[in-house]
Structure formats: C-alpha cells, structure tokens
Amino acid sequence: MKKINNLNIKIFADGANKKDMLEMNSKSYIRGFTTNPTLMRKEGITDYEKFCKDILKIILQKPISFEVFSDDFEEMAIQARKISSWGNNVYVKIPVTNTKQETCYRVVEKLSKDKIKLNITAIMTLKQVKEIASVLQSDIPSYVSVFAGRIADTGVDPEPVMLQAVTILKSLSAAELIWASPRELFNIFQANRVGCQVITVTKDILKKLDLIDYDLNTYSLDTVKMFYTDAVDAGFKL
C-alpha cells in the first residue's frame, strides 16, 4: 500500500456490510466510511438506527456518513439532528434535492449554522456545487460529494468538472470534496491529481488495490491462463 499511502487523497470505504466495515476499519489506508439507504437495503438491513449505532461501537474515530431518508425538508432536519447526536465522528448525508427536485439549500444552511457536520450527496453539476458552497459555514467540517462516476456514465469526462469543484470549494476552509461513485481503481489517482480530498471506494474496487504497480507482462500471462483454465474446465471441444 506504499503508493496509496503516498497520495494526498483520503480513501473512504463505501458500503453497509458490518463485517467488511469492521475489517476496513483496521486498515490504515482507509480513512473514513460512507453508506446510504440503498447499500443498507442490499445488505438486508431493516433497523436503520440499530445498524448505525452498532457500527459506531467499533468505528469510534474515523469519520462515517449516515444519510437521512425523509423526502420532507423539515423531517430531514429532525433526522439530521438525531443522526448527528450518535457520535462526534458522524457526518449527516443530505441529498442535494428531494424526489420533487426541490433543492436542499435552506436546510443545509440551517444545519450548518447549527454546527452539524454534513455530507451533501448526489451532486452532479457545478451549479449545485456553487449553491452548496454558498450556504455551508466555512469553519464547520463538511463533505461535498460529487458523483464523478455517474457523470462519467453519461459520456462526460468528470475530471474538468471535479477540478472546477475544487476551485469553488477553496473558500471553505473546513469543506472537503469527495469524488463519489468511482468505477475503477484508476479513479483514485485521477481524484488525487485534480485535488479532491476524499474518494469513496466500494469493496469491489478495494479488492484491486493489490494490483497497483503489478507487472503488466505477468498480468497478461495471468489472463491467458484464466482463459485457458476456464475453457478446459468447461470441457469445450471443436
């Protein structure tokens, strides 16, 4: 992990599997955690508060983000205050809009003024970044999560977007930009290159960390052997 440890960017593990989260907590190169209702549902979690508080018994120091799930902004604020009370390392994820595409800026401004640490999520545009930057308190820790991977899914290069987002957030001393929803290991190096402070990484990508600086000739041979073995095991004949 030497090459990863030499990067400026912080790697946060993204997931909702308790076993995986506790394992990642023991890794020095994992600097924090994020999760969301979709990941929790995939893991079969039904008691939101119980799961979160159970995780917080082990993850005591590293920042961890839990998301509100109300579609009403007043209720979002109530949920945010409750979630925030669970630990000093807790950041509350607030979606940039609700399902009616009404923006969250007022509730973010109010919560930030009340010194609640936030993670504004599902951001896709620079306009959204600018609006969020205008309502966050500069001295209150916060994350601004731009979904670079989903931007890339639309055929748009996310690097220029993220580079501009870095510039927009420079005026906020305690805000950090997250390169969210990465699609491949190389995104870690891209995010580091443009100056993002954090990247959220799923288990599938974390499993590839051992491949960093792996010899490409050896990797090529590994691939050939895989194809050959699978053909033999499948009993293919011509």
HUPE-V428330 format. One record per residue. N is the residue number from 0. SS is DSSP state (~ for helix, > for strand, _ for the rest). Layout:
n: {N,N}
ss: {SS,SS}
This chain:
n: {0,1,2,3,4,5,6,7,8,9,10,11,12,13,14,15,16,17,18,19,20,21,22,23,24,25,26,27,28,29,30,31,32,33,34,35,36,37,38,39,40,41,42,43,44,45,46,47,48,49,50,51,52,53,54,55,56,57,58,59,60,61,62,63,64,65,66,67,68,69,70,71,72,73,74,75,76,77,78,79,80,81,82,83,84,85,86,87,88,89,90,91,92,93,94,95,96,97,98,99,100,101,102,103,104,105,106,107,108,109,110,111,112,113,114,115,116,117,118,119,120,121,122,123,124,125,126,127,128,129,130,131,132,133,134,135,136,137,138,139,140,141,142,143,144,145,146,147,148,149,150,151,152,153,154,155,156,157,158,159,160,161,162,163,164,165,166,167,168,169,170,171,172,173,174,175,176,177,178,179,180,181,182,183,184,185,186,187,188,189,190,191,192,193,194,195,196,197,198,199,200,201,202,203,204,205,206,207,208,209,210,211,212,213,214,215,216,217,218,219,220,221,222,223,224,225,226,227,228,229,230,231,232,233,234,235,236,237}
ss: {_,~,~,~,~,_,_,_,_,>,>,>,>,>,_,_,_,~,~,~,~,~,~,~,~,_,_,_,_,>,>,>,>,>,_,_,~,~,~,~,~,~,_,_,_,_,_,~,~,~,~,~,~,~,~,~,_,_,_,_,_,_,>,>,>,>,>,_,_,_,_,_,~,~,~,~,~,~,~,~,~,~,~,~,_,_,_,_,_,>,>,>,>,>,>,_,>,_,_,_,_,_,>,_,~,~,~,~,~,~,~,~,~,_,_,_,_,>,>,>,>,>,>,_,_,~,~,~,~,~,~,~,~,~,~,_,_,_,_,_,_,>,>,>,>,>,_,~,~,~,~,~,~,_,_,_,_,~,~,~,~,~,~,~,~,~,~,~,~,_,_,_,_,_,>,>,>,>,>,_,_,_,_,_,_,~,~,~,~,~,~,~,~,~,_,_,_,>,>,>,>,>,~,~,~,~,_,_,~,~,~,_,_,_,_,~,~,~,~,~,~,~,~,~,~,~,~,~,~,~,~,~,~,~,_,_,_,_}
